[in-house]
Amino acid sequence: MGDDRRDLGYKQQTMPPSGAVWAHIQALTIRMNDMYELLNNVFLGNTTVRIASFKKISEWIIAKLEQ
């Protein structure tokens, strides 16, 4: 069985550290009012809080993409 990342054409790169995300948030022209809190929860919260925060961010992104 092959490496799924290679088979699907994904670049074999590791996920950037959470600090790298914070540096790019400032450059966004639109953000959620509670984006910093939600991202903090995604990286540092317990499992339940991480999932709920990621879900809220994802739903917001999807809504913006559909506009």
C-alpha positions as CSV (number, residue, x, y, z in Angstrom):
1,M,0.0,0.0,0.0
2,G,1.4,3.4,-1.0
3,D,1.7,6.6,0.9
4,D,-1.8,8.2,0.7
5,R,-0.3,11.8,0.6
6,R,1.8,10.9,-2.5
7,D,-1.0,9.0,-4.1
8,L,-3.4,12.0,-3.8
9,G,-0.8,14.5,-5.0
10,Y,-0.3,16.2,-1.6
11,K,3.0,17.9,-1.0
12,Q,4.8,16.1,1.8
13,Q,5.1,19.0,4.2
14,T,4.4,19.1,7.9
15,M,1.7,21.4,9.3
16,P,3.2,24.8,10.3
17,P,3.4,25.5,14.0
18,S,0.5,27.4,15.5
19,G,2.6,30.5,15.8
20,A,2.8,30.7,12.0
21,V,-1.0,31.0,11.8
22,W,-1.0,34.0,14.2
23,A,1.5,35.9,12.0
24,H,-0.9,35.7,9.0
25,I,-4.1,36.6,10.8
26,Q,-3.1,40.2,10.8
27,A,-3.0,40.3,7.0
28,L,-6.6,39.1,6.6
29,T,-8.9,41.8,5.3
30,I,-12.0,40.3,7.0
31,R,-12.1,38.3,10.2
32,M,-14.6,37.0,12.7
33,N,-14.9,39.2,15.7
34,D,-13.8,36.4,18.0
35,M,-11.2,34.9,15.6
36,Y,-8.3,35.1,18.0
37,E,-10.3,33.4,20.8
38,L,-11.5,30.7,18.5
39,L,-8.0,30.0,17.1
40,N,-6.6,30.0,20.6
41,N,-9.2,27.4,21.4
42,V,-8.4,25.3,18.3
43,F,-4.7,25.1,19.3
44,L,-4.9,25.0,23.1
45,G,-8.4,23.9,24.1
46,N,-9.6,20.5,25.2
47,T,-11.0,18.2,22.5
48,T,-14.6,19.4,22.9
49,V,-13.6,23.1,22.7
50,R,-11.3,22.5,19.8
51,I,-14.0,20.8,17.8
52,A,-16.6,23.4,18.5
53,S,-14.2,26.3,17.7
54,F,-13.1,24.7,14.5
55,K,-16.7,24.0,13.5
56,K,-17.6,27.7,14.0
57,I,-14.6,28.9,12.0
58,S,-15.3,26.4,9.2
59,E,-19.0,27.4,9.0
60,W,-18.0,31.1,8.8
61,I,-15.5,30.4,6.0
62,I,-18.0,28.4,4.0
63,A,-20.6,31.1,4.3
64,K,-18.1,33.7,3.1
65,L,-17.1,31.5,0.2
66,E,-20.7,31.2,-0.9
67,Q,-21.3,34.9,-1.0
